[in-house]
Every structure is written in structure tokens, then in C-alpha cells.
Amino acid sequence: MIAISACLIGENVRYDGSHKLNDTLRQLVQEDKAIALCPEVLGGLTTPRLAAEIVGGDGFDVWSGRAKVIATTGEDVTEAFKEGALKTLELLQAHQCTAMILKSKSPSCGTSEIYDGTFSGDLKSGEGVCTALLIQHGITIMNELN
């Protein structure tokens, strides 16, 4: 069993209330070959919500206390992102998922690249908060681009 970011199967859970539907991935869920979830929603964040980026590093740095997830207003939303990541890991373990397909560039689900924390649209190398936690627990990570 695998898990897929809910926005990739057409659920309107992105920060702006939209989705990034991928029909192939949605079919996996419809065929009960995958489960869908959104770490940010699991962390208690609403839809829509303010955009947020990791400031001071990447998801691994968030877990080590060296970086934070900050919304466009300056609000620290780190704990919600960490809570969502922990709940995601619990669900993956409960469903015996060994892999997850995540939304690229997201502060939660980014794989290899995330926005740079300046809200300029620029990217930097790094993993999202949820991605980092899943990697630390041996979950195979992919994104919708690979």
C-alpha cells in the first residue's frame, strides 16, 4: 500500500483551497491501491489558509529546532506542520504503507526542493517537514513529477 498527498487526487486541500489533480494517482486510490491524506490538514490547518514557507533551513532543520515554518503574516505555524507530519506517519504505519507520493515544493511535502522562505517564489534544495520525518522512518518518498 502507498499513500498519496490528497491534493494530487483532486481534494481541495491546498493552502489556496485548490488541488493539483493527477488522474493516474486518483485512480490508485479509487482502486484501493493507495490512501490519500494531507499532512497540513491533519495538523489542524484550515483550507484555505495562509501560504507558509520554511525559514532557516528545511524540514530536517525544523525537526532539529534550527528552522521554523512561518505564514505570510509572520505567524509561526511550525507546530501544526509537525503535528500533521506525525499524524501522517501514524496513518502510514497503521495502513502498512511503505511509500508516499508527495506534492513537490510544499513546506510540508516538498521533495528535494522547497520554497526558500522569502515568499519570492524562489526555490532552494531541501525537504518539507513531513517528507523529512517520513525519510527518517524509512518511508520511500516520491513526488508527482517522478
MARTILUM-390780 format. One record per residue (C-alpha): residue number from 0; x negated, y negated, z. Coordinates in steps of 0.001 Angstrom, whole numbers, plus 500000, padded with zeros to 6 digits. Example, Ala and Ser with C-alpha at 12.3 -4.5 7.8 and 13.67 -1.06 7.14 Angstrom:
  resi      px      py      pz
     0  487700  504500  507800
     1  486330  501060  507140
# end
This chain:
  resi      px      py      pz
     0  500000  500000  500000
     1  498841  496468  499294
     2  500065  493044  500382
     3  500642  490012  498190
     4  500964  486312  499030
     5  504693  485584  498928
     6  504271  482541  496671
     7  502883  484841  493981
     8  506109  486841  493799
     9  508301  483778  493407
    10  509146  482891  497008
    11  509291  479129  497572
    12  506835  479085  500475
    13  504041  476831  499204
    14  503371  473582  501055
    15  505403  471662  498456
    16  508305  474137  498535
    17  507367  475736  495222
    18  505944  479090  494161
    19  503363  480484  491721
    20  505326  483402  490285
    21  503364  486240  488737
    22  505865  488715  487250
    23  503434  491639  487411
    24  502884  491124  491129
    25  506606  490667  491799
    26  507244  493997  490092
    27  504847  495732  492511
    28  506969  494508  495422
    29  510218  495475  493654
    30  508810  498973  493133
    31  507870  499220  496853
    32  504171  499428  495977
    33  503419  496221  497869
    34  504737  493963  500603
    35  504881  490186  500369
    36  504149  487678  503103
    37  502985  484110  503641
    38  500404  483565  506381
    39  501281  479881  506743
    40  504984  480606  507256
    41  504092  483434  509667
    42  502110  480841  511608
    43  505241  478766  512107
    44  504676  476129  509426
    45  507768  474867  507636
    46  508483  474755  503926
    47  507915  472211  502609
    48  505023  470994  504777
    49  502178  468547  504505
    50  499188  469618  502454
    51  496261  470759  504593
    52  492583  471451  503977
    53  489713  472893  505972
    54  487392  470179  507260
    55  483868  471050  508382
    56  483388  474383  506680
    57  485545  477309  505567
    58  487760  479950  507151
    59  484839  481734  508821
    60  483861  478405  510386
    61  487436  477923  511628
    62  487243  481258  513463
    63  483885  480330  514995
    64  485191  476915  516121
    65  482997  474855  513760
    66  485805  473729  511409
    67  489469  472755  511594
    68  492485  472757  509322
    69  493787  469208  509014
    70  497007  467960  507359
    71  497076  464833  505189
    72  498296  462823  508224
    73  495251  463871  510236
    74  497250  466349  512330
    75  495240  469383  513431
    76  497142  472478  512235
    77  494334  474938  512915
    78  496234  476988  515486
    79  499188  477550  513131
    80  496801  478775  510413
    81  495045  481109  512861
    82  498367  482409  514228
    83  499576  483142  510695
    84  496360  484957  509868
    85  496628  487115  512983
    86  500260  487991  512217
    87  499278  488804  508634
    88  496594  491196  509868
    89  499094  492854  512223
    90  501572  493382  509380
    91  498902  494767  507072
    92  497810  497201  509752
    93  501418  498209  510521
    94  502074  498904  506816
    95  498664  500565  506337
    96  497691  498029  503684
    97  494056  498235  502663
    98  494058  495301  500245
    99  495734  491935  499726
   100  496174  489723  496685
   101  495959  486121  497849
   102  496611  482697  496302
   103  493352  481135  495206
   104  492124  477787  496599
   105  494542  477772  499552
   106  493236  476780  503017
   107  494803  479987  504264
   108  494412  482392  501350
   109  491572  480949  499275
   110  489049  483439  497953
   111  485574  482201  497008
   112  486802  478606  496549
   113  488879  476258  498676
   114  489617  472556  498550
   115  486763  470568  500084
   116  488590  468862  502970
   117  488728  465388  501408
   118  492153  465731  499715
   119  490482  464646  496474
   120  491254  467838  494543
   121  487594  468835  494603
   122  486652  472420  495416
   123  483851  473988  497439
   124  482679  477548  497944
   125  484342  479310  500826
   126  487200  481438  502076
   127  490527  480457  503617
   128  491397  481112  507259
   129  493455  484249  506607
   130  491024  485521  503999
   131  488115  485271  506435
   132  489978  487227  509113
   133  491006  489954  506674
   134  487443  490296  505378
   135  486210  490647  508967
   136  488649  493541  509397
   137  487675  495405  506231
   138  490647  494466  504066
   139  489845  494335  500339
   140  490551  490831  499035
   141  491640  489813  495549
   142  493364  486769  494125
   143  495864  486244  491318
   144  493036  485433  488900
   145  491156  488732  489176
# end
